[in-house]
Amino acid sequence: MSLLIATQNMGFSPVDLFMDADLVVKSVIVGLALSSVWVWTIVISFMVKMSGINRKSTAFEREFWGSTDIAAFSKAHAQNDLPVAKVFAAGMAEWRLSTKGKNIDRAGTRERLATAMDATIAAETDRLANRLNFLATTGSVAPFIGLFGTVWGIMRSFAAIAAEQNSSLAVVAPGIAEALFATAIGLFAAIPAVIAYNRFSHRLNQYEARMGRFADGFHGTLSRELELEV
């Protein structure tokens, strides 16, 4: 009965566990907590960003396919920072360079147009995916960092047993609790990171495919225009 009362009197709230932990475990917990905050910052910002990009891209593509003057459309969207707008700009830039001479290499122009737009698609995809690397890293590393805190806490428990020459719950419980708390924080950081990384990678692949479809359509438009060039 006295052991149960002693156990109940111990501080097992997250704050108490953190305050009672030693410097190593505290460092692990703080590092994982900061990683978790940054993970959620990336999650929220990426969701907002991709939602805005998809909405604006829909409007851009609708306006483009409804336009009858590509040159005027290009001038109106010269400063547009949308990824799909940059794909369009890359195609237009290559088109102007390849058709400014008297003798036009039609096959070479088509190949260069495809290369220029494909390169822009890859560059814009990499730019959008820049912060997702942190999600992948956190999802892979955070459980092991938490496990390090777990091992350290258990080592402290064994050291307490040796020092007190007593294996009662009152002696070993604090170290074990710290160990489990570090593990929990590690999982708390890793699980959302893994889920978000997989979900956002899928959305990014969808948008990359969308840019590819736009580039193919635009390439077809320019290819038909090329056939009219004398």
C-alpha positions in Angstrom: 0.0 0.0 0.0 2.8 2.4 0.8 4.5 1.7 -2.5 1.2 2.6 -4.4 0.9 5.8 -2.5 4.6 6.7 -3.2 4.0 6.0 -6.9 0.9 8.1 -7.0 2.8 11.0 -5.4 5.4 11.0 -8.1 5.1 13.7 -10.8 4.2 11.9 -14.1 2.7 14.8 -16.0 4.7 15.8 -19.1 6.0 19.0 -17.4 7.1 17.0 -14.3 8.8 14.4 -16.4 10.7 17.0 -18.3 11.7 19.0 -15.2 12.9 15.8 -13.5 14.9 14.5 -16.5 18.6 15.0 -16.7 20.3 17.2 -19.3 20.7 14.6 -22.0 17.0 13.6 -21.9 16.0 17.2 -21.7 18.1 18.0 -24.8 16.4 15.1 -26.7 12.9 16.2 -25.7 13.5 19.8 -26.6 15.0 18.9 -30.0 12.1 16.6 -30.8 9.6 19.2 -29.6 11.1 21.8 -31.9 11.2 19.4 -34.8 7.5 18.7 -34.2 6.7 22.4 -34.2 8.6 22.8 -37.5 6.8 19.8 -39.0 3.4 21.3 -38.3 4.6 24.7 -39.6 5.6 23.0 -42.9 2.3 21.0 -43.0 0.1 24.0 -42.6 2.1 26.3 -44.9 2.4 23.6 -47.6 -1.4 22.9 -47.5 -2.1 26.7 -47.8 0.5 27.1 -50.6 -0.6 24.2 -52.7 -4.3 25.1 -52.4 -3.5 28.6 -53.6 -1.3 27.3 -56.4 -3.9 24.9 -57.7 -6.6 27.5 -57.6 -4.5 30.1 -59.5 -3.2 27.5 -61.9 -6.8 26.6 -62.8 -7.6 30.2 -63.6 -4.3 30.6 -65.5 -4.9 27.6 -67.7 -8.5 28.6 -68.3 -7.5 32.0 -69.4 -4.7 30.6 -71.6 -6.8 28.1 -73.5 -9.4 30.8 -74.0 -6.9 33.3 -75.4 -6.6 33.9 -79.1 -3.4 36.0 -78.9 -0.5 34.1 -77.3 1.9 37.1 -77.6 -0.5 39.4 -75.7 -1.2 36.7 -73.1 2.6 36.2 -72.6 3.0 40.0 -72.1 0.2 40.1 -69.6 1.6 37.3 -67.5 5.3 38.2 -67.8 5.7 38.6 -64.0 3.5 35.7 -63.1 5.3 33.5 -60.5 3.1 30.4 -60.8 5.0 27.3 -61.6 2.8 26.6 -64.6 3.2 30.2 -65.8 7.0 29.6 -65.6 6.6 26.6 -67.8 4.7 28.7 -70.3 7.4 31.4 -70.1 10.1 28.9 -70.8 8.3 27.6 -73.8 7.7 31.2 -75.2 11.3 32.1 -74.6 12.6 29.1 -76.5 10.0 29.7 -79.3 11.2 33.3 -79.8 14.9 32.2 -79.9 14.2 29.3 -82.3 12.0 31.2 -84.7 13.8 34.6 -85.0 16.0 33.5 -87.9 15.0 33.1 -91.5 15.8 29.4 -91.7 13.8 27.5 -89.0 14.8 24.0 -88.0 11.4 22.7 -87.2 12.5 19.3 -85.7 15.1 21.0 -83.6 12.7 23.7 -82.5 10.2 21.1 -81.3 12.9 19.2 -79.4 14.2 22.4 -77.8 10.7 23.5 -76.8 10.1 20.1 -75.1 13.5 20.2 -73.3 13.0 23.8 -72.1 9.6 23.1 -70.6 10.6 19.8 -69.1 13.6 21.4 -67.4 11.3 24.1 -66.0 8.9 21.5 -64.7 11.7 19.6 -62.9 13.1 22.9 -61.4 9.6 24.1 -60.2 8.9 20.6 -58.7 12.2 20.7 -56.9 11.4 24.2 -55.6 8.0 23.2 -54.3 9.4 20.1 -52.6 12.2 21.9 -50.9 10.8 21.8 -47.4 9.4 18.3 -47.7 12.9 16.9 -47.2 12.6 17.9 -43.5 9.5 15.9 -43.2 11.2 12.8 -44.6 14.2 13.3 -42.4 12.1 13.8 -39.2 10.0 10.8 -40.0 13.1 8.6 -40.4 15.3 10.0 -37.6 12.9 11.2 -34.8 12.1 7.6 -33.5 15.8 6.8 -33.2 16.5 10.1 -31.3 13.6 9.2 -29.0 15.0 5.7 -28.6 18.3 7.3 -27.6 16.5 9.1 -24.8 14.8 5.9 -23.9 18.1 4.0 -23.6 19.6 6.9 -21.6 16.6 6.9 -19.2 16.9 3.2 -18.6 20.6 3.5 -18.0 19.8 6.1 -15.3 17.3 3.7 -13.7 20.0 1.0 -13.5 22.4 3.5 -12.1 19.8 4.5 -9.5 19.3 0.8 -8.6 23.1 0.4 -8.1 23.4 3.6 -6.1 20.4 2.9 -3.8 20.9 -0.9 -3.8 17.1 -0.9 -4.1 15.0 -2.1 -7.1 11.7 -0.7 -5.9 9.4 1.1 -8.2 10.1 4.4 -6.4 13.7 4.1 -7.5 13.4 2.9 -11.1 10.1 4.6 -12.1 11.4 8.1 -12.7 14.1 7.0 -15.2 11.7 4.6 -17.0 9.1 7.3 -17.2 11.6 9.7 -18.7 12.6 7.0 -21.2 9.1 6.3 -22.3 8.3 10.1 -22.5 11.3 10.6 -24.8 10.0 7.7 -27.0 6.5 9.2 -27.1 7.8 12.6 -28.1 9.9 11.0 -30.9 6.8 9.2 -32.2 4.7 12.4 -31.9 7.2 14.1 -34.2 7.7 11.2 -36.6 4.2 10.0 -37.3 2.7 13.3 -38.6 5.9 13.9 -40.6 5.6 10.5 -42.3 1.9 10.9 -43.1 2.3 14.5 -44.3 5.4 13.6 -46.5 3.5 10.7 -48.2 0.4 12.9 -48.7 2.3 15.9 -50.0 4.5 13.9 -52.2 1.3 12.5 -53.9 -0.1 16.1 -54.3 3.2 17.3 -55.7 3.3 14.4 -58.2 -0.2 15.4 -59.2 0.8 19.0 -59.8 3.9 17.9 -61.7 1.7 15.8 -64.0 -0.6 18.8 -64.4 2.3 20.9 -65.5 3.4 18.1 -67.9 -0.1 18.0 -69.4 -0.1 21.8 -69.9 3.4 21.7 -71.4 2.3 18.9 -73.9 -0.8 21.0 -74.9 1.3 24.1 -75.3 3.9 22.2 -77.2 1.2 21.0 -79.6 -0.1 24.5 -80.1 3.4 25.8 -80.9 4.1 22.8 -83.1 1.0 23.6 -85.2 2.1 27.3 -85.3 5.5 26.1 -86.5 3.9 24.4 -89.5 2.5 27.7 -90.6 5.9 29.4 -90.5 7.4 29.9 -93.9 
